[in-house]
Amino acid sequence: MNQAAEKIGHIAMKQPLSVEYSTEMASNTVLMGSRHSKEACSRLDVSPGEMTRALADPGGQFAPHQVDWNGSTCEFLILRILRKEHADLKEEIRNLRVLATATSELHGSAHSELKITRQLFEELAEELTVHLEAEEKTVFPALLEVELAYLGEGTQSLTPGWIPATLKRMSEEHRVAGRTLSLLRQETHAFRVPKGADPAYQEFYDGLRKLYGGIRHDLHVENNILFPRIAQMEMTLLH
């Protein structure tokens, strides 16, 4: 099958590092994981060749820290998400709330764009806080139960249909967060501070850029690797 006919999510599963540390163009495909790459190329205004090269070449500078996402168990993926991705996101949200308040108070009167930026950030922060808590308290323990049952090390006690419905709901919440994230990036002109902005303003936007990258990565691992794998295990168990 030609790569241009494959779904972006499938490409990401085969080449996770290409999404983890991609260029801005390729990184946008994380939020378009369910779209075919032909459509993604059209929406991003790039050629299929440019898309392929961006997905295939993450730059190389992160090679020593590669993680074999596709060769890892779901338990490893979940523990990694909890200890790294979720922990980082929570810390970044706490820090950014302080920076958002300080920056708005200092520059809000001169930079009206800060009002919408802060509103979007707070909306995103609230969405993520509720979502992360649900994953940690309910969703991830259930996913681990599925993997243990699949490996023959336990039995699944979940109601039939619970896993597909939950994965669908989590993916929808990811889509909503991704939409808010895209709006935040758009309103900040890809996190570029206005001319003459002071270091505090720059720190706020740098923090938003870091949050953007962290969320992108978390969405990639869950949407394109963890969730499809659990769904396949669930189907096998039911049959």
KOLTOR-464443 format. One record per residue (C-alpha): residue in one letter; x negated, y, z. Coordinates in steps of 0.1 Angstrom, whole numbers, plus 5000, padded with zeros to 4 digits. Example, Ala and Ser with C-alpha at 12.3 -4.5 7.8 and 13.67 -1.06 7.14 Angstrom:
# residues 2
A487749555078S486349895071
END
This chain:
# residues 239
M500050005000N498750354991Q497850555022A500050845009A503150615012E502350515048K503750685078I501450925097G501950725129H500750405112I497550585100A497050715135M497350365150K494650235126Q492450545130P493150685165L489950885167S490951075136V493851215155E492151245188Y489451485176S490751595142T490751935125E493652165130M495252045098A495051675108S496051735144N499351885133T500251535120V500551405156L503751605160M504851465126G504251105134S507450975120R507151165087H505651005056S502251155047K503551275014E506051495032A503451595058C501151705030S503851915015R504752075048L501152145057D500352265022V497352035017S496551774991P496751394999G493051384995E492451655021M494851475044T493051145040R489551305046A490751495077L492351175091A489250965083D486551205096P487051335131G483651515129G481451255146Q480451465177F482751265200A481550925188P479750825220H483050865239Q485250655217V487950455233D489250145216W492950225220N494149955197G492049685214S493249785249T496049635270C499149835277E498049825314F494749995304L496550255283I499050345310L496350365337R494250585314I497350805306L498050845344R494550915355K493351125326E496051265304H498751325330A496251435357D494751685332L498051815321K499351875356E496152065365E496352275334I499952365340R499152475376N496252695364L498152835335R501052945357V498653155377L497053295345A500353365329T501553575358A498253765361T498053835324S501653945321E501254185350L498054335336H498954345299G502754295296S503454665290A500954695262H501454355246S505054265242E504253925227L503253815262K506853795273I507853535247T504553355252R505153325289Q508753215284L507752945260F504952825283E507352805313E509952615292L507252375281A505952335317E509352255330E510052005302L506651835309T507051825347V510351635345H509151415317L505851315334E507751235367A510151005348E507350825331E505350775362K508250665385T510450465362V509250415326F505650305330P506450045357A509049895334L506649885305L504049705326E506849445335V507349385298E503649325291L503349085321A506348895309Y504948885274L501648745287G503448485308E502448635341G505948735352T509548755343Q511449055329S514349165350L515349465328T518849485312P518749395275G518549715255W517049915283I513549925268P514650035233A516950305247T514250435271L511550445244K514050635221R514750885249M511050935257S510250985221E513051235218E511651425248H508251415231R509851565200V511451845220A508151915238G506351915204R508752165190T508252405220L504452345216S504652445179L506552755187L504052855214R501152805189Q503053005163E503853295187T500253325197H498953305161A497152975169F495953115203R494153415189V493953695214P494854055201K491954275192G490354435222A491754185247D489854145280P488453825294A491553745315Y493653755283Q491153525266E491153285295F494953255293Y494953175256D491952935260G494052755286L497052735263R494852595235K493452335259L497052245270Y498052215233G495251965226G495951765258I499651735249R498951635213H496651365225D499151225250L501951225224H499651035200V498750765225E502350705236N504250755203N501850575180I500150315201L501850235235F505550255226P505350055193R503349785211I505849755239A508749745215Q507149455196M506549265228E510249325238M511449185205T509248885209L510548815243L514148845232H513548595204
END
